[in-house]
Amino acid sequence: MVGSRSCFVLAFLNGPRVVEKSREGRRHDMSTNGTIKKVQSDRGFGFIAAEDGEEYFFHRSGLDPSLNFDSLAGGEAVTFEVEKSDKGPRASRVRAQGS
């Protein structure tokens, strides 16, 4: 239908939750939980082991102010959104659980 508003959100039961943008460009956030698994501090990125069994890349620019990239050591409990990127799904809006 021409001029109608549509929103497409992709989600999987027991799988990754993907952040999609509607045609209006708004994000529809669906959070998932995980643990910081590995941090490459000299390169500015790391990986999160999610509760869904997947591992997600994150970049320091995707961290919420509740986390300081330089103080991450691994093992921190986090909540994040999964979004599409050219290289596959990645974690964004990574924040400490409960914040």
Jmol script that loads the backbone (N, CA, C; Angstrom):
load data "model"
ATOM      1  N   MET A   1       0.833  -1.159   0.000  1.00  0.00           N
ATOM      2  CA  MET A   1       0.000   0.000   0.000  1.00  0.00           C
ATOM      3  C   MET A   1       0.890   1.239   0.000  1.00  0.00           C
ATOM      4  N   VAL A   2       0.712   2.123  -0.916  1.00  0.00           N
ATOM      5  CA  VAL A   2       1.519   3.328  -1.027  1.00  0.00           C
ATOM      6  C   VAL A   2       1.204   4.259   0.136  1.00  0.00           C
ATOM      7  N   GLY A   3       2.255   4.779   0.758  1.00  0.00           N
ATOM      8  CA  GLY A   3       2.078   5.720   1.850  1.00  0.00           C
ATOM      9  C   GLY A   3       1.802   5.092   3.198  1.00  0.00           C
ATOM     10  N   SER A   4       1.722   3.783   3.247  1.00  0.00           N
ATOM     11  CA  SER A   4       1.462   3.147   4.540  1.00  0.00           C
ATOM     12  C   SER A   4       2.766   3.002   5.309  1.00  0.00           C
ATOM     13  N   ARG A   5       2.647   2.943   6.607  1.00  0.00           N
ATOM     14  CA  ARG A   5       3.821   2.754   7.456  1.00  0.00           C
ATOM     15  C   ARG A   5       4.006   1.274   7.703  1.00  0.00           C
ATOM     16  N   SER A   6       5.243   0.841   7.579  1.00  0.00           N
ATOM     17  CA  SER A   6       5.560  -0.557   7.826  1.00  0.00           C
ATOM     18  C   SER A   6       6.744  -0.634   8.759  1.00  0.00           C
ATOM     19  N   CYS A   7       6.774  -1.663   9.521  1.00  0.00           N
ATOM     20  CA  CYS A   7       7.881  -1.893  10.435  1.00  0.00           C
ATOM     21  C   CYS A   7       8.241  -3.359  10.345  1.00  0.00           C
ATOM     22  N   PHE A   8       9.505  -3.636  10.164  1.00  0.00           N
ATOM     23  CA  PHE A   8       9.954  -5.005  10.078  1.00  0.00           C
ATOM     24  C   PHE A   8      10.933  -5.267  11.207  1.00  0.00           C
ATOM     25  N   VAL A   9      10.611  -6.184  12.062  1.00  0.00           N
ATOM     26  CA  VAL A   9      11.479  -6.545  13.167  1.00  0.00           C
ATOM     27  C   VAL A   9      11.719  -8.035  13.075  1.00  0.00           C
ATOM     28  N   LEU A  10      12.981  -8.421  13.045  1.00  0.00           N
ATOM     29  CA  LEU A  10      13.351  -9.814  12.932  1.00  0.00           C
ATOM     30  C   LEU A  10      13.762 -10.316  14.305  1.00  0.00           C
ATOM     31  N   ALA A  11      13.121 -11.347  14.756  1.00  0.00           N
ATOM     32  CA  ALA A  11      13.468 -11.931  16.053  1.00  0.00           C
ATOM     33  C   ALA A  11      13.344 -13.437  15.952  1.00  0.00           C
ATOM     34  N   PHE A  12      14.129 -14.129  16.702  1.00  0.00           N
ATOM     35  CA  PHE A  12      14.109 -15.577  16.716  1.00  0.00           C
ATOM     36  C   PHE A  12      13.836 -16.057  18.128  1.00  0.00           C
ATOM     37  N   LEU A  13      13.024 -17.072  18.243  1.00  0.00           N
ATOM     38  CA  LEU A  13      12.877 -17.720  19.537  1.00  0.00           C
ATOM     39  C   LEU A  13      14.176 -18.452  19.798  1.00  0.00           C
ATOM     40  N   ASN A  14      14.731 -18.295  20.952  1.00  0.00           N
ATOM     41  CA  ASN A  14      15.983 -18.952  21.330  1.00  0.00           C
ATOM     42  C   ASN A  14      17.141 -18.584  20.414  1.00  0.00           C
ATOM     43  N   GLY A  15      17.114 -17.434  19.793  1.00  0.00           N
ATOM     44  CA  GLY A  15      18.192 -17.041  18.908  1.00  0.00           C
ATOM     45  C   GLY A  15      18.493 -15.568  19.051  1.00  0.00           C
ATOM     46  N   PRO A  16      19.335 -15.040  18.169  1.00  0.00           N
ATOM     47  CA  PRO A  16      19.708 -13.639  18.286  1.00  0.00           C
ATOM     48  C   PRO A  16      18.520 -12.722  18.073  1.00  0.00           C
ATOM     49  N   ARG A  17      18.547 -11.641  18.772  1.00  0.00           N
ATOM     50  CA  ARG A  17      17.523 -10.617  18.612  1.00  0.00           C
ATOM     51  C   ARG A  17      18.155  -9.497  17.804  1.00  0.00           C
ATOM     52  N   VAL A  18      17.565  -9.171  16.710  1.00  0.00           N
ATOM     53  CA  VAL A  18      18.159  -8.234  15.777  1.00  0.00           C
ATOM     54  C   VAL A  18      17.453  -6.898  15.847  1.00  0.00           C
ATOM     55  N   VAL A  19      18.225  -5.842  15.869  1.00  0.00           N
ATOM     56  CA  VAL A  19      17.667  -4.496  15.853  1.00  0.00           C
ATOM     57  C   VAL A  19      17.462  -4.116  14.395  1.00  0.00           C
ATOM     58  N   GLU A  20      16.266  -3.762  14.057  1.00  0.00           N
ATOM     59  CA  GLU A  20      15.939  -3.346  12.700  1.00  0.00           C
ATOM     60  C   GLU A  20      15.460  -1.910  12.716  1.00  0.00           C
ATOM     61  N   LYS A  21      15.529  -1.270  11.609  1.00  0.00           N
ATOM     62  CA  LYS A  21      14.982   0.074  11.480  1.00  0.00           C
ATOM     63  C   LYS A  21      13.715  -0.004  10.646  1.00  0.00           C
ATOM     64  N   SER A  22      12.733   0.747  11.058  1.00  0.00           N
ATOM     65  CA  SER A  22      11.515   0.841  10.265  1.00  0.00           C
ATOM     66  C   SER A  22      11.793   1.757   9.082  1.00  0.00           C
ATOM     67  N   ARG A  23      10.835   1.893   8.210  1.00  0.00           N
ATOM     68  CA  ARG A  23      11.012   2.783   7.066  1.00  0.00           C
ATOM     69  C   ARG A  23      11.239   4.219   7.501  1.00  0.00           C
ATOM     70  N   GLU A  24      10.758   4.570   8.687  1.00  0.00           N
ATOM     71  CA  GLU A  24      10.964   5.919   9.197  1.00  0.00           C
ATOM     72  C   GLU A  24      12.353   6.081   9.804  1.00  0.00           C
ATOM     73  N   GLY A  25      13.129   5.010   9.876  1.00  0.00           N
ATOM     74  CA  GLY A  25      14.485   5.072  10.383  1.00  0.00           C
ATOM     75  C   GLY A  25      14.609   4.898  11.881  1.00  0.00           C
ATOM     76  N   ARG A  26      13.518   4.618  12.577  1.00  0.00           N
ATOM     77  CA  ARG A  26      13.598   4.410  14.026  1.00  0.00           C
ATOM     78  C   ARG A  26      14.069   2.985  14.305  1.00  0.00           C
ATOM     79  N   ARG A  27      14.800   2.862  15.403  1.00  0.00           N
ATOM     80  CA  ARG A  27      15.260   1.541  15.822  1.00  0.00           C
ATOM     81  C   ARG A  27      14.222   0.907  16.713  1.00  0.00           C
ATOM     82  N   HIS A  28      14.105  -0.382  16.602  1.00  0.00           N
ATOM     83  CA  HIS A  28      13.243  -1.155  17.487  1.00  0.00           C
ATOM     84  C   HIS A  28      14.166  -2.081  18.263  1.00  0.00           C
ATOM     85  N   ASP A  29      14.441  -1.691  19.482  1.00  0.00           N
ATOM     86  CA  ASP A  29      15.441  -2.392  20.270  1.00  0.00           C
ATOM     87  C   ASP A  29      14.859  -3.587  20.997  1.00  0.00           C
ATOM     88  N   MET A  30      15.585  -4.665  20.910  1.00  0.00           N
ATOM     89  CA  MET A  30      15.269  -5.860  21.671  1.00  0.00           C
ATOM     90  C   MET A  30      16.578  -6.290  22.316  1.00  0.00           C
ATOM     91  N   SER A  31      16.612  -6.252  23.615  1.00  0.00           N
ATOM     92  CA  SER A  31      17.846  -6.518  24.341  1.00  0.00           C
ATOM     93  C   SER A  31      18.081  -8.001  24.545  1.00  0.00           C
ATOM     94  N   THR A  32      19.354  -8.338  24.638  1.00  0.00           N
ATOM     95  CA  THR A  32      19.761  -9.681  25.018  1.00  0.00           C
ATOM     96  C   THR A  32      20.895  -9.543  26.036  1.00  0.00           C
ATOM     97  N   ASN A  33      21.119 -10.570  26.792  1.00  0.00           N
ATOM     98  CA  ASN A  33      22.142 -10.547  27.840  1.00  0.00           C
ATOM     99  C   ASN A  33      23.329 -11.407  27.446  1.00  0.00           C
ATOM    100  N   GLY A  34      24.464 -11.081  28.027  1.00  0.00           N
ATOM    101  CA  GLY A  34      25.660 -11.857  27.777  1.00  0.00           C
ATOM    102  C   GLY A  34      26.764 -11.460  28.730  1.00  0.00           C
ATOM    103  N   THR A  35      27.951 -11.980  28.448  1.00  0.00           N
ATOM    104  CA  THR A  35      29.130 -11.724  29.264  1.00  0.00           C
ATOM    105  C   THR A  35      30.281 -11.337  28.348  1.00  0.00           C
ATOM    106  N   ILE A  36      31.021 -10.297  28.730  1.00  0.00           N
ATOM    107  CA  ILE A  36      32.210  -9.930  27.959  1.00  0.00           C
ATOM    108  C   ILE A  36      33.151 -11.128  28.001  1.00  0.00           C
ATOM    109  N   LYS A  37      33.494 -11.635  26.819  1.00  0.00           N
ATOM    110  CA  LYS A  37      34.328 -12.829  26.737  1.00  0.00           C
ATOM    111  C   LYS A  37      35.804 -12.472  26.544  1.00  0.00           C
ATOM    112  N   LYS A  38      36.055 -11.574  25.613  1.00  0.00           N
ATOM    113  CA  LYS A  38      37.434 -11.238  25.270  1.00  0.00           C
ATOM    114  C   LYS A  38      37.484  -9.779  24.844  1.00  0.00           C
ATOM    115  N   VAL A  39      38.545  -9.086  25.249  1.00  0.00           N
ATOM    116  CA  VAL A  39      38.721  -7.681  24.892  1.00  0.00           C
ATOM    117  C   VAL A  39      40.092  -7.517  24.239  1.00  0.00           C
ATOM    118  N   GLN A  40      40.111  -6.909  23.072  1.00  0.00           N
ATOM    119  CA  GLN A  40      41.354  -6.555  22.385  1.00  0.00           C
ATOM    120  C   GLN A  40      41.555  -5.054  22.604  1.00  0.00           C
ATOM    121  N   SER A  41      42.066  -4.698  23.786  1.00  0.00           N
ATOM    122  CA  SER A  41      42.128  -3.285  24.171  1.00  0.00           C
ATOM    123  C   SER A  41      42.984  -2.454  23.219  1.00  0.00           C
ATOM    124  N   ASP A  42      44.047  -3.028  22.685  1.00  0.00           N
ATOM    125  CA  ASP A  42      44.907  -2.279  21.770  1.00  0.00           C
ATOM    126  C   ASP A  42      44.246  -2.034  20.420  1.00  0.00           C
ATOM    127  N   ARG A  43      43.189  -2.791  20.113  1.00  0.00           N
ATOM    128  CA  ARG A  43      42.510  -2.644  18.821  1.00  0.00           C
ATOM    129  C   ARG A  43      41.104  -2.063  18.951  1.00  0.00           C
ATOM    130  N   GLY A  44      40.621  -1.880  20.191  1.00  0.00           N
ATOM    131  CA  GLY A  44      39.353  -1.197  20.404  1.00  0.00           C
ATOM    132  C   GLY A  44      38.099  -2.019  20.186  1.00  0.00           C
ATOM    133  N   PHE A  45      38.211  -3.339  20.321  1.00  0.00           N
ATOM    134  CA  PHE A  45      37.022  -4.172  20.164  1.00  0.00           C
ATOM    135  C   PHE A  45      37.087  -5.378  21.076  1.00  0.00           C
ATOM    136  N   GLY A  46      36.004  -6.124  21.094  1.00  0.00           N
ATOM    137  CA  GLY A  46      35.945  -7.337  21.895  1.00  0.00           C
ATOM    138  C   GLY A  46      34.795  -8.211  21.451  1.00  0.00           C
ATOM    139  N   PHE A  47      34.528  -9.245  22.245  1.00  0.00           N
ATOM    140  CA  PHE A  47      33.472 -10.200  21.931  1.00  0.00           C
ATOM    141  C   PHE A  47      32.635 -10.473  23.170  1.00  0.00           C
ATOM    142  N   ILE A  48      31.354 -10.681  22.934  1.00  0.00           N
ATOM    143  CA  ILE A  48      30.404 -10.990  23.993  1.00  0.00           C
ATOM    144  C   ILE A  48      29.868 -12.389  23.761  1.00  0.00           C
ATOM    145  N   ALA A  49      29.893 -13.219  24.803  1.00  0.00           N
ATOM    146  CA  ALA A  49      29.247 -14.535  24.769  1.00  0.00           C
ATOM    147  C   ALA A  49      27.815 -14.315  25.240  1.00  0.00           C
ATOM    148  N   ALA A  50      26.861 -14.470  24.335  1.00  0.00           N
ATOM    149  CA  ALA A  50      25.456 -14.204  24.653  1.00  0.00           C
ATOM    150  C   ALA A  50      24.787 -15.425  25.252  1.00  0.00           C
ATOM    151  N   GLU A  51      23.684 -15.174  25.969  1.00  0.00           N
ATOM    152  CA  GLU A  51      22.918 -16.267  26.567  1.00  0.00           C
ATOM    153  C   GLU A  51      22.338 -17.200  25.516  1.00  0.00           C
ATOM    154  N   ASP A  52      22.203 -16.721  24.273  1.00  0.00           N
ATOM    155  CA  ASP A  52      21.653 -17.563  23.207  1.00  0.00           C
ATOM    156  C   ASP A  52      22.699 -18.504  22.616  1.00  0.00           C
ATOM    157  N   GLY A  53      23.923 -18.471  23.155  1.00  0.00           N
ATOM    158  CA  GLY A  53      24.981 -19.355  22.687  1.00  0.00           C
ATOM    159  C   GLY A  53      25.837 -18.764  21.573  1.00  0.00           C
ATOM    160  N   GLU A  54      25.444 -17.617  21.066  1.00  0.00           N
ATOM    161  CA  GLU A  54      26.203 -16.963  20.002  1.00  0.00           C
ATOM    162  C   GLU A  54      27.271 -16.059  20.598  1.00  0.00           C
ATOM    163  N   GLU A  55      28.247 -15.713  19.773  1.00  0.00           N
ATOM    164  CA  GLU A  55      29.291 -14.773  20.161  1.00  0.00           C
ATOM    165  C   GLU A  55      29.183 -13.559  19.251  1.00  0.00           C
ATOM    166  N   TYR A  56      29.185 -12.362  19.838  1.00  0.00           N
ATOM    167  CA  TYR A  56      28.997 -11.137  19.075  1.00  0.00           C
ATOM    168  C   TYR A  56      30.186 -10.202  19.219  1.00  0.00           C
ATOM    169  N   PHE A  57      30.617  -9.653  18.105  1.00  0.00           N
ATOM    170  CA  PHE A  57      31.639  -8.617  18.054  1.00  0.00           C
ATOM    171  C   PHE A  57      31.056  -7.321  18.615  1.00  0.00           C
ATOM    172  N   PHE A  58      31.872  -6.542  19.316  1.00  0.00           N
ATOM    173  CA  PHE A  58      31.480  -5.181  19.674  1.00  0.00           C
ATOM    174  C   PHE A  58      32.686  -4.265  19.527  1.00  0.00           C
ATOM    175  N   HIS A  59      32.420  -3.021  19.205  1.00  0.00           N
ATOM    176  CA  HIS A  59      33.460  -1.998  19.100  1.00  0.00           C
ATOM    177  C   HIS A  59      33.313  -1.043  20.275  1.00  0.00           C
ATOM    178  N   ARG A  60      34.397  -0.469  20.695  1.00  0.00           N
ATOM    179  CA  ARG A  60      34.354   0.445  21.848  1.00  0.00           C
ATOM    180  C   ARG A  60      33.360   1.575  21.640  1.00  0.00           C
ATOM    181  N   SER A  61      33.116   1.977  20.404  1.00  0.00           N
ATOM    182  CA  SER A  61      32.153   3.052  20.136  1.00  0.00           C
ATOM    183  C   SER A  61      30.715   2.619  20.409  1.00  0.00           C
ATOM    184  N   GLY A  62      30.484   1.302  20.546  1.00  0.00           N
ATOM    185  CA  GLY A  62      29.151   0.790  20.824  1.00  0.00           C
ATOM    186  C   GLY A  62      28.843   0.642  22.304  1.00  0.00           C
ATOM    187  N   LEU A  63      29.754   1.108  23.170  1.00  0.00           N
ATOM    188  CA  LEU A  63      29.543   0.990  24.613  1.00  0.00           C
ATOM    189  C   LEU A  63      28.760   2.172  25.168  1.00  0.00           C
ATOM    190  N   ASP A  64      27.870   1.872  26.081  1.00  0.00           N
ATOM    191  CA  ASP A  64      27.142   2.874  26.846  1.00  0.00           C
ATOM    192  C   ASP A  64      28.122   3.493  27.855  1.00  0.00           C
ATOM    193  N   PRO A  65      27.875   4.735  28.285  1.00  0.00           N
ATOM    194  CA  PRO A  65      28.755   5.351  29.291  1.00  0.00           C
ATOM    195  C   PRO A  65      28.840   4.578  30.611  1.00  0.00           C
ATOM    196  N   SER A  66      27.930   3.625  30.850  1.00  0.00           N
ATOM    197  CA  SER A  66      28.002   2.825  32.079  1.00  0.00           C
ATOM    198  C   SER A  66      29.195   1.872  32.073  1.00  0.00           C
ATOM    199  N   LEU A  67      29.843   1.719  30.929  1.00  0.00           N
ATOM    200  CA  LEU A  67      31.025   0.859  30.817  1.00  0.00           C
ATOM    201  C   LEU A  67      32.205   1.669  30.302  1.00  0.00           C
ATOM    202  N   ASN A  68      33.367   1.425  30.866  1.00  0.00           N
ATOM    203  CA  ASN A  68      34.601   2.049  30.408  1.00  0.00           C
ATOM    204  C   ASN A  68      35.397   0.975  29.677  1.00  0.00           C
ATOM    205  N   PHE A  69      35.580   1.133  28.381  1.00  0.00           N
ATOM    206  CA  PHE A  69      36.262   0.116  27.585  1.00  0.00           C
ATOM    207  C   PHE A  69      37.628  -0.237  28.160  1.00  0.00           C
ATOM    208  N   ASP A  70      38.386   0.758  28.561  1.00  0.00           N
ATOM    209  CA  ASP A  70      39.748   0.517  29.040  1.00  0.00           C
ATOM    210  C   ASP A  70      39.808  -0.260  30.348  1.00  0.00           C
ATOM    211  N   SER A  71      38.697  -0.346  31.073  1.00  0.00           N
ATOM    212  CA  SER A  71      38.703  -1.101  32.324  1.00  0.00           C
ATOM    213  C   SER A  71      38.063  -2.488  32.179  1.00  0.00           C
ATOM    214  N   LEU A  72      37.601  -2.837  30.980  1.00  0.00           N
ATOM    215  CA  LEU A  72      37.016  -4.168  30.780  1.00  0.00           C
ATOM    216  C   LEU A  72      38.109  -5.230  30.810  1.00  0.00           C
ATOM    217  N   ALA A  73      37.862  -6.292  31.550  1.00  0.00           N
ATOM    218  CA  ALA A  73      38.836  -7.375  31.646  1.00  0.00           C
ATOM    219  C   ALA A  73      38.259  -8.703  31.181  1.00  0.00           C
ATOM    220  N   GLY A  74      36.957  -8.753  30.983  1.00  0.00           N
ATOM    221  CA  GLY A  74      36.273 -10.005  30.654  1.00  0.00           C
ATOM    222  C   GLY A  74      35.516 -10.489  31.866  1.00  0.00           C
ATOM    223  N   GLY A  75      34.361 -11.087  31.620  1.00  0.00           N
ATOM    224  CA  GLY A  75      33.535 -11.594  32.698  1.00  0.00           C
ATOM    225  C   GLY A  75      32.432 -10.651  33.135  1.00  0.00           C
ATOM    226  N   GLU A  76      32.403  -9.427  32.606  1.00  0.00           N
ATOM    227  CA  GLU A  76      31.369  -8.460  32.972  1.00  0.00           C
ATOM    228  C   GLU A  76      30.029  -8.854  32.354  1.00  0.00           C
ATOM    229  N   ALA A  77      28.972  -8.814  33.158  1.00  0.00           N
ATOM    230  CA  ALA A  77      27.619  -9.109  32.670  1.00  0.00           C
ATOM    231  C   ALA A  77      27.079  -7.871  31.966  1.00  0.00           C
ATOM    232  N   VAL A  78      26.600  -8.048  30.728  1.00  0.00           N
ATOM    233  CA  VAL A  78      26.125  -6.922  29.934  1.00  0.00           C
ATOM    234  C   VAL A  78      24.773  -7.223  29.290  1.00  0.00           C
ATOM    235  N   THR A  79      24.116  -6.158  28.899  1.00  0.00           N
ATOM    236  CA  THR A  79      22.903  -6.207  28.093  1.00  0.00           C
ATOM    237  C   THR A  79      23.220  -5.434  26.827  1.00  0.00           C
ATOM    238  N   PHE A  80      22.722  -5.908  25.685  1.00  0.00           N
ATOM    239  CA  PHE A  80      23.043  -5.243  24.426  1.00  0.00           C
ATOM    240  C   PHE A  80      21.972  -5.519  23.384  1.00  0.00           C
ATOM    241  N   GLU A  81      22.040  -4.771  22.295  1.00  0.00           N
ATOM    242  CA  GLU A  81      21.201  -5.010  21.138  1.00  0.00           C
ATOM    243  C   GLU A  81      22.063  -5.616  20.043  1.00  0.00           C
ATOM    244  N   VAL A  82      21.464  -6.398  19.203  1.00  0.00           N
ATOM    245  CA  VAL A  82      22.162  -6.961  18.052  1.00  0.00           C
ATOM    246  C   VAL A  82      21.680  -6.202  16.827  1.00  0.00           C
ATOM    247  N   GLU A  83      22.632  -5.708  16.053  1.00  0.00           N
ATOM    248  CA  GLU A  83      22.256  -5.018  14.828  1.00  0.00           C
ATOM    249  C   GLU A  83      23.047  -5.574  13.660  1.00  0.00           C
ATOM    250  N   LYS A  84      22.506  -5.378  12.488  1.00  0.00           N
ATOM    251  CA  LYS A  84      23.181  -5.832  11.277  1.00  0.00           C
ATOM    252  C   LYS A  84      24.326  -4.892  10.948  1.00  0.00           C
ATOM    253  N   SER A  85      25.373  -5.475  10.395  1.00  0.00           N
ATOM    254  CA  SER A  85      26.468  -4.683   9.854  1.00  0.00           C
ATOM    255  C   SER A  85      26.912  -5.369   8.568  1.00  0.00           C
ATOM    256  N   ASP A  86      27.788  -4.725   7.829  1.00  0.00           N
ATOM    257  CA  ASP A  86      28.278  -5.318   6.581  1.00  0.00           C
ATOM    258  C   ASP A  86      28.998  -6.640   6.816  1.00  0.00           C
ATOM    259  N   LYS A  87      29.531  -6.824   8.015  1.00  0.00           N
ATOM    260  CA  LYS A  87      30.288  -8.038   8.328  1.00  0.00           C
ATOM    261  C   LYS A  87      29.495  -9.024   9.164  1.00  0.00           C
ATOM    262  N   GLY A  88      28.199  -8.810   9.290  1.00  0.00           N
ATOM    263  CA  GLY A  88      27.351  -9.711  10.074  1.00  0.00           C
ATOM    264  C   GLY A  88      26.842  -9.036  11.327  1.00  0.00           C
ATOM    265  N   PRO A  89      26.113  -9.782  12.153  1.00  0.00           N
ATOM    266  CA  PRO A  89      25.541  -9.188  13.361  1.00  0.00           C
ATOM    267  C   PRO A  89      26.623  -8.716  14.326  1.00  0.00           C
ATOM    268  N   ARG A  90      26.343  -7.612  15.008  1.00  0.00           N
ATOM    269  CA  ARG A  90      27.276  -7.093  16.000  1.00  0.00           C
ATOM    270  C   ARG A  90      26.495  -6.521  17.170  1.00  0.00           C
ATOM    271  N   ALA A  91      27.149  -6.460  18.313  1.00  0.00           N
ATOM    272  CA  ALA A  91      26.526  -5.908  19.518  1.00  0.00           C
ATOM    273  C   ALA A  91      26.642  -4.393  19.490  1.00  0.00           C
ATOM    274  N   SER A  92      25.557  -3.731  19.871  1.00  0.00           N
ATOM    275  CA  SER A  92      25.566  -2.276  20.000  1.00  0.00           C
ATOM    276  C   SER A  92      24.841  -1.911  21.283  1.00  0.00           C
ATOM    277  N   ARG A  93      24.989  -0.670  21.694  1.00  0.00           N
ATOM    278  CA  ARG A  93      24.383  -0.190  22.942  1.00  0.00           C
ATOM    279  C   ARG A  93      24.702  -1.150  24.093  1.00  0.00           C
ATOM    280  N   VAL A  94      25.949  -1.555  24.170  1.00  0.00           N
ATOM    281  CA  VAL A  94      26.403  -2.481  25.206  1.00  0.00           C
ATOM    282  C   VAL A  94      26.456  -1.728  26.527  1.00  0.00           C
ATOM    283  N   ARG A  95      25.777  -2.257  27.536  1.00  0.00           N
ATOM    284  CA  ARG A  95      25.730  -1.600  28.844  1.00  0.00           C
ATOM    285  C   ARG A  95      25.784  -2.644  29.951  1.00  0.00           C
ATOM    286  N   ALA A  96      26.181  -2.198  31.125  1.00  0.00           N
ATOM    287  CA  ALA A  96      26.221  -3.092  32.279  1.00  0.00           C
ATOM    288  C   ALA A  96      24.805  -3.572  32.576  1.00  0.00           C
ATOM    289  N   GLN A  97      24.657  -4.853  32.900  1.00  0.00           N
ATOM    290  CA  GLN A  97      23.326  -5.364  33.241  1.00  0.00           C
ATOM    291  C   GLN A  97      22.783  -4.601  34.429  1.00  0.00           C
ATOM    292  N   GLY A  98      21.506  -4.256  34.347  1.00  0.00           N
ATOM    293  CA  GLY A  98      20.854  -3.543  35.424  1.00  0.00           C
ATOM    294  C   GLY A  98      20.975  -2.038  35.342  1.00  0.00           C
ATOM    295  N   SER A  99      21.675  -1.533  34.333  1.00  0.00           N
ATOM    296  CA  SER A  99      21.791  -0.065  34.229  1.00  0.00           C
ATOM    297  C   SER A  99      20.899   0.479  33.136  1.00  0.00           C
TER     298      SER A  99
END
end "model"
wireframe off; spacefill off
backbone 0.3
color backbone group
